Structures are given as C-alpha cells and as structure tokens.
Amino acid sequence: MRHTLLTLLLLFSLAPAYAQYAGTTGLTEKGLARYGDWIEREIDAGTLPMAETIIFRNGTLAYHNVQGVSDLTTGTPLQENQLYHLMSMTKPIVSVAIMMLYQEGLFQLTDPVSKYLPEFKNLRVAKNTDEGIGVATVPAESQVTIEQVLAHTAGFSHGLGGTKLDNEIARELYFKPKADLASRVNTLATLPLVGQPGEQWYYSASPDILARLIEVFSGQTVAEFLQERLFDPLGMADTGYNIPADQASWLVANHTATDSSLTRAAMQLPSSGNTIFGGTHGLYSTAQDYLRFARMLLNKGELDGRQYLSPKTVELMTRNHVGDMREDGQGFGLGFGIITDVAEYGTISSEGQYFWSGAYSTYFFVDPAENMIAIMMSQRSPYSGYLERKFRQMVYQALGE
C-alpha cells in the first residue's frame, strides 16, 4: 500500500493546484469549477455522500478533487487515495485479463465455453422469465461462445432485470454460501438462460465465467493472475480482492439513498476474508489506481514502456459487438459499454467513447477522440443512471478550445 505521510500532507493542497493545467489540457478553469459546484450541490441535496473525481487529458492530470465525507455517521472528510468497492467496474479489468490470454493463443473468441468448462454444454432457456428458476425450458439452440460471454449476449442473467426469474437467479448466485469461484460458476451453469444465445443483449453474471476461464487457462487464481500480470506491473498497489488489516480504515463506507434520505448502509461488504475472486464484482481500488488501468487502455494497451494488450486487441475490445441490440445510442464491446450515436444517447459525449460503472456509484469513461479519461468514485447505492449521465455532461462542459 502506498499511503504515506507525504500523501497525508498533500491531501488538501493538490486539488486546487490542478487548475494550472487547464490551459495545456484544453479544460477551462471555469468549467472545472462548475463541475465541482455540481458535486457540492448533489452532496448538499443528499444525493451523494462524497465524490472523488479525476480528469486526465492530453497526457496530463487536469483535475483531481475530493468532496464530501467518507462516512456520514462519523463525518470524516473524504481524502485522496481512499479505497472504494468497484462493484461492476471489476468487469472491465477481468475482460482485459482474459484478452491477454487470448493474445497468447489459448482460445478463440468463437470457441464454445463448454470446450473448457463442460458444465456449460447442455444449457436450457426459460420459456417465461416471469416465472422462477423452476420454469419450463427449451434447449439452447447453439453453444454459448466466449465472445458472447464478453459481450453479454450469451443469455445469462445478473439477477437485476426485475423478473421473478432474475430475482431467483440473484438469490442462487449471491445469497447462498459458495466456497469459491468455481462453485458459483457451476451454479450459474444450472440456471435457465433468459434468451437464446446471441439473440439479445442482457446484462449478466457472465464475467464470472471469464474469471473461471482465466483460472483454467493460467493455472492460477484470478487474484494471483491479476496481481502478477496487471496490478503489480501497472503500479496498482492499492487494488485487490482483500484489504490488508492495517489499511481497512481507508475503505470508504457505502451509503443507501432513497427519495427522502441518504444514510450509511446497514450492511457493509467485507473488506477481507473473501475467497470468491469473481469477474462480476469483488475488487476494491483507488481512483488513482483505476486511472493507471484506464491510461493503459487509452494508450492502446501500453503504459510506461510495457505492452499489456496489442493496439489491435484494444481496438477489437472497444468496437460495438452487439449491433442494435442496445438502445439510446449505446452498444457494447468486449467488456465495455460503447457510445455509438451521441444524438441518440442524448448527453454530451463522443462516438467511440467506452465506459462502465458500478452499483455503488463508481463511473469511468475513456474518450479516444478527446484523448481523455474521467473517473468519479463514490459509495452510494443503488446505481443512478442520472448521476452517470450528469457526470459525463459536467466533464464535457469543461472542455474549451
């Protein structure tokens, strides 16, 4: 862990200094101030407990600010480099990891998952998702491929769709004890698909399958593989599945928002003792660590002289793989959402921007056209589509000449 006395001494002095870079990055001081004012309004309104924001453009850290408190119960001010549960922002990291193995020639994207995980050979599809997991089913008409798993078109569910089937899938996957990733993935293989493979985009638990494939291909746990192949070489020293005891106090508390209140969540996710190193969620990180990951992607797979993905692999991952299966000007690549039509999306953006978010209100995007990365970390559930769009809007309005 990198939390040092120097970090503590600089906590409240660094953010204002970043305004000096506004000219070189093409971001205006007025626009950045307006962004900070927006966050303050959301905090004052009880929409957000805190936010840490980083904007990186043209190779320069243009803006880094922390606002609000890390825990509403204690009122402790948020500080730079605190730890956040990434939730679904784990997914892009695991997607990059599996594509590193793809580059080594260990599989083809068109390979059926069952070639490596036989339990997925005879999948069945629910006839009516308004019924539970005991619903009548029909056989899957084709084998699920690794590409479909990456693009969320395989027919799996995450348990978030609101149907009875979704709710029961969530219960089976996440609310019944599992010893390890293999047991959770084995359970997923027994549950009905919500649609035929390749026929629709449906947000799913399929990144857990990717994580399990990493174990099969590498002979390591996902935690070991990520540490050795990504986190250590990238310098992501504060990212992992378990937080060392002496750093647990740096974890930001999660909060629950309703229409009328914002309070510290009654149940906090464990910061240690985790044995399921999943692909759907599970990692914690800092905003600065996630910036290292995003910079590698923006730089076409390379950072500080080390190549993690080839430029063509990054290009493949950040192209739309789902046609018009998604709406509102969005597509999906291999691990990322993609903006395909800004006018249809309806919020300031760039076509070709790729992004993702997490259930605890963590957001990031990479915009190759603007040579820009933006990251906002909070710990507030449930996920807010309003905050995600507003985050984009307030970052892009800060662009000048």
CORGIWO-V199575 format. One record per residue. N is the residue number from 1. RES is the residue in one letter. PHI is phi in whole degrees, 0 to 359 (999 if undefined). OMEGA is omega in radians with two decimals (NA if undefined). NEAR is the number of other ideal C-beta (glycine too) atoms within 12 Angstrom. Layout:
n = <N;N>
res = <RES;RES>
phi = <PHI;PHI>
omega = <OMEGA;OMEGA>
near = <NEAR;NEAR>
This chain:
n = <1;2;3;4;5;6;7;8;9;10;11;12;13;14;15;16;17;18;19;20;21;22;23;24;25;26;27;28;29;30;31;32;33;34;35;36;37;38;39;40;41;42;43;44;45;46;47;48;49;50;51;52;53;54;55;56;57;58;59;60;61;62;63;64;65;66;67;68;69;70;71;72;73;74;75;76;77;78;79;80;81;82;83;84;85;86;87;88;89;90;91;92;93;94;95;96;97;98;99;100;101;102;103;104;105;106;107;108;109;110;111;112;113;114;115;116;117;118;119;120;121;122;123;124;125;126;127;128;129;130;131;132;133;134;135;136;137;138;139;140;141;142;143;144;145;146;147;148;149;150;151;152;153;154;155;156;157;158;159;160;161;162;163;164;165;166;167;168;169;170;171;172;173;174;175;176;177;178;179;180;181;182;183;184;185;186;187;188;189;190;191;192;193;194;195;196;197;198;199;200;201;202;203;204;205;206;207;208;209;210;211;212;213;214;215;216;217;218;219;220;221;222;223;224;225;226;227;228;229;230;231;232;233;234;235;236;237;238;239;240;241;242;243;244;245;246;247;248;249;250;251;252;253;254;255;256;257;258;259;260;261;262;263;264;265;266;267;268;269;270;271;272;273;274;275;276;277;278;279;280;281;282;283;284;285;286;287;288;289;290;291;292;293;294;295;296;297;298;299;300;301;302;303;304;305;306;307;308;309;310;311;312;313;314;315;316;317;318;319;320;321;322;323;324;325;326;327;328;329;330;331;332;333;334;335;336;337;338;339;340;341;342;343;344;345;346;347;348;349;350;351;352;353;354;355;356;357;358;359;360;361;362;363;364;365;366;367;368;369;370;371;372;373;374;375;376;377;378;379;380;381;382;383;384;385;386;387;388;389;390;391;392;393;394;395;396;397;398;399;400;401>
res = <M;R;H;T;L;L;T;L;L;L;L;F;S;L;A;P;A;Y;A;Q;Y;A;G;T;T;G;L;T;E;K;G;L;A;R;Y;G;D;W;I;E;R;E;I;D;A;G;T;L;P;M;A;E;T;I;I;F;R;N;G;T;L;A;Y;H;N;V;Q;G;V;S;D;L;T;T;G;T;P;L;Q;E;N;Q;L;Y;H;L;M;S;M;T;K;P;I;V;S;V;A;I;M;M;L;Y;Q;E;G;L;F;Q;L;T;D;P;V;S;K;Y;L;P;E;F;K;N;L;R;V;A;K;N;T;D;E;G;I;G;V;A;T;V;P;A;E;S;Q;V;T;I;E;Q;V;L;A;H;T;A;G;F;S;H;G;L;G;G;T;K;L;D;N;E;I;A;R;E;L;Y;F;K;P;K;A;D;L;A;S;R;V;N;T;L;A;T;L;P;L;V;G;Q;P;G;E;Q;W;Y;Y;S;A;S;P;D;I;L;A;R;L;I;E;V;F;S;G;Q;T;V;A;E;F;L;Q;E;R;L;F;D;P;L;G;M;A;D;T;G;Y;N;I;P;A;D;Q;A;S;W;L;V;A;N;H;T;A;T;D;S;S;L;T;R;A;A;M;Q;L;P;S;S;G;N;T;I;F;G;G;T;H;G;L;Y;S;T;A;Q;D;Y;L;R;F;A;R;M;L;L;N;K;G;E;L;D;G;R;Q;Y;L;S;P;K;T;V;E;L;M;T;R;N;H;V;G;D;M;R;E;D;G;Q;G;F;G;L;G;F;G;I;I;T;D;V;A;E;Y;G;T;I;S;S;E;G;Q;Y;F;W;S;G;A;Y;S;T;Y;F;F;V;D;P;A;E;N;M;I;A;I;M;M;S;Q;R;S;P;Y;S;G;Y;L;E;R;K;F;R;Q;M;V;Y;Q;A;L;G;E>
phi = <999;253;288;236;301;299;302;297;293;266;310;258;252;284;304;298;294;290;299;296;272;305;295;284;262;79;260;271;299;297;293;293;296;296;300;299;296;298;301;299;296;295;293;297;279;80;277;233;275;193;201;244;237;233;236;236;215;54;78;228;286;271;202;212;216;240;218;89;239;281;205;296;292;265;72;291;300;295;236;298;69;284;260;232;288;285;51;286;285;292;303;300;295;292;295;298;299;292;287;296;286;301;297;276;79;278;197;251;297;276;296;291;302;295;297;246;232;301;297;263;285;244;286;232;244;294;279;212;286;281;255;279;291;274;299;297;229;234;295;298;280;209;284;291;259;296;299;296;296;296;265;61;243;280;104;285;243;260;83;248;281;90;278;299;298;303;299;286;296;301;298;293;279;243;244;241;303;228;281;201;298;302;292;291;292;299;296;303;292;270;268;294;286;271;194;294;305;84;261;206;268;217;302;215;273;299;300;296;295;301;298;293;296;302;297;295;288;264;74;241;290;299;300;294;297;298;298;285;262;236;295;296;293;282;80;271;287;247;237;175;265;225;263;304;305;284;244;299;290;276;284;285;286;277;231;248;253;235;296;237;206;221;224;299;299;296;246;255;296;296;261;209;79;287;244;260;266;271;258;281;197;128;280;248;195;247;298;289;296;294;298;301;299;293;297;301;293;300;271;61;92;234;208;54;86;247;263;261;229;286;306;291;292;298;300;297;293;256;263;288;251;239;57;255;294;263;247;61;72;242;237;210;262;256;112;222;287;230;276;256;211;296;298;289;296;85;222;310;189;226;294;97;298;238;195;195;212;229;298;265;67;251;221;209;213;239;242;299;296;260;52;221;233;226;226;231;247;220;219;212;239;280;307;236;295;300;295;296;292;294;303;301;305;281;287;291;294;279;290;248;295>
omega = <-2.99;-3.08;-3.07;3.11;3.13;3.10;-3.11;-3.11;-3.06;-2.94;-3.00;-3.11;-3.02;-2.97;-3.13;-3.09;-3.06;3.09;-3.12;-3.11;-3.04;-3.11;-3.09;-3.10;-3.12;3.05;-3.07;3.09;3.13;3.14;3.10;3.08;3.11;3.07;3.14;3.11;3.11;3.12;3.13;3.11;3.12;3.10;-3.14;-3.12;-3.12;3.08;-3.13;3.00;-3.07;3.00;2.95;-3.05;3.01;2.98;-3.08;-3.09;3.12;3.07;-3.06;3.01;-3.01;-3.04;3.03;-3.07;3.03;-3.09;3.11;-3.06;-3.14;-3.13;-3.12;-3.12;-3.10;-3.09;-3.12;-3.13;3.05;3.12;3.07;3.03;2.99;-3.03;-3.13;2.93;-3.09;-3.02;-3.02;2.99;2.88;-3.00;3.12;3.14;-3.14;3.08;3.06;-3.11;-3.13;3.12;2.99;3.11;3.03;3.13;3.13;3.07;-3.06;3.11;2.99;3.11;-3.14;3.10;3.00;3.09;-3.08;3.07;-3.09;3.09;-3.00;-3.13;-3.14;-3.04;-3.02;-3.13;3.13;-3.04;3.13;3.09;-3.11;-3.08;3.08;3.04;-3.05;-3.06;3.05;-3.10;3.03;-3.08;3.00;3.14;2.99;-3.06;3.12;3.10;3.05;3.13;3.11;3.09;3.11;3.09;3.12;-3.03;-3.13;3.06;-3.08;-3.12;3.09;3.09;3.01;-3.06;-3.05;-3.02;3.07;3.09;3.09;3.11;3.10;-3.09;-3.12;3.05;3.11;3.13;-3.12;-3.05;-2.91;-3.06;2.99;-3.03;3.06;-3.09;-3.05;-3.12;-3.11;-3.12;3.11;3.13;3.07;3.08;3.13;-3.11;-3.14;-3.03;-3.13;2.95;3.12;3.11;3.13;3.13;3.07;-3.03;-3.14;3.00;-3.14;-3.09;-2.87;3.06;-3.06;3.07;3.00;3.07;3.09;3.13;3.12;3.08;3.06;3.11;-3.11;-3.08;-3.01;-3.04;3.11;2.92;3.10;3.12;3.14;-3.12;-3.12;-3.14;-3.06;-2.97;-3.10;-2.95;-3.13;-3.12;3.12;-3.08;3.10;-2.98;-3.08;-3.11;3.12;-3.14;3.12;-3.12;3.06;-3.05;-3.08;3.10;-3.07;-3.11;3.12;-3.14;3.11;-3.13;3.03;-3.12;-3.12;-3.14;2.96;3.12;-3.03;-3.07;3.02;-3.06;3.04;-3.10;-3.13;3.13;3.09;3.09;3.12;3.13;3.13;3.13;3.14;3.14;3.09;-3.11;-2.93;3.08;-3.13;-3.12;3.05;-3.13;2.88;3.14;3.01;3.08;-3.11;3.05;-3.11;3.05;3.10;3.12;-3.10;3.10;3.09;3.13;3.14;-3.12;3.05;3.01;-3.07;3.01;3.09;3.05;3.13;-3.13;3.13;3.07;3.05;3.09;-3.14;3.08;3.09;3.11;3.12;-3.09;-3.01;2.97;3.14;-3.13;-3.01;3.12;-3.14;3.14;3.08;-3.08;3.02;3.04;-3.12;2.97;3.09;3.11;3.09;3.12;-3.09;2.86;-3.11;2.98;-3.10;-3.11;-3.06;-3.12;3.13;3.11;3.00;3.07;-3.14;-3.11;3.01;3.02;-3.06;3.02;3.04;-2.86;2.83;-3.05;3.13;-3.06;3.13;3.07;2.92;-3.04;2.97;2.95;3.06;-3.12;-3.13;-3.11;-3.14;-3.11;-2.96;3.01;3.01;-3.12;3.00;3.13;2.96;3.04;-3.06;3.11;0.09;3.04;-3.13;3.04;3.07;-3.12;-3.14;3.14;-3.14;3.07;3.10;-3.09;-3.04;3.00;-3.05;3.13;-3.13;3.11;3.09;-3.13;NA>
near = <25;21;27;14;9;13;22;17;13;19;24;18;17;26;32;20;18;32;27;18;26;29;18;18;32;25;37;25;23;16;29;38;23;22;40;32;19;30;36;22;19;31;28;15;19;20;28;39;42;41;44;46;44;42;47;38;38;21;17;24;33;40;45;39;38;39;32;39;28;35;26;28;17;14;14;21;21;39;34;39;36;40;44;46;40;46;36;40;46;44;45;48;53;47;49;43;46;47;40;37;35;31;26;17;10;21;29;16;28;18;26;29;40;24;21;30;33;16;24;37;18;18;36;27;32;34;19;19;30;17;19;23;30;18;24;17;26;18;18;31;16;23;29;43;31;41;35;40;49;45;42;45;36;45;44;49;39;36;34;27;26;17;25;23;36;32;23;29;39;27;18;28;37;28;15;16;13;22;15;24;39;27;22;36;40;22;33;44;32;22;40;35;43;44;35;27;35;29;21;29;33;37;35;40;45;48;47;47;47;52;46;41;42;44;32;28;29;26;13;20;28;46;33;21;33;40;25;20;30;41;32;19;22;38;22;36;25;34;38;35;37;26;32;19;13;12;23;22;20;30;38;47;38;39;36;25;31;14;10;10;16;32;19;26;26;11;12;21;32;18;27;18;12;26;21;36;38;42;46;46;41;41;47;43;46;43;45;36;39;46;41;36;45;41;33;36;43;35;27;23;28;20;25;13;10;19;20;35;37;18;20;16;30;35;21;28;39;42;26;30;34;30;19;17;24;27;17;21;24;35;33;39;40;43;45;42;42;39;38;30;22;23;13;17;30;17;29;26;37;28;24;30;40;41;43;44;40;40;37;42;43;48;45;47;46;42;33;28;20;31;26;39;41;49;44;48;50;47;41;44;33;22;26;25;20;21;35;33;26;26;38;37;25;34;44;33;25;36;33;19;10>
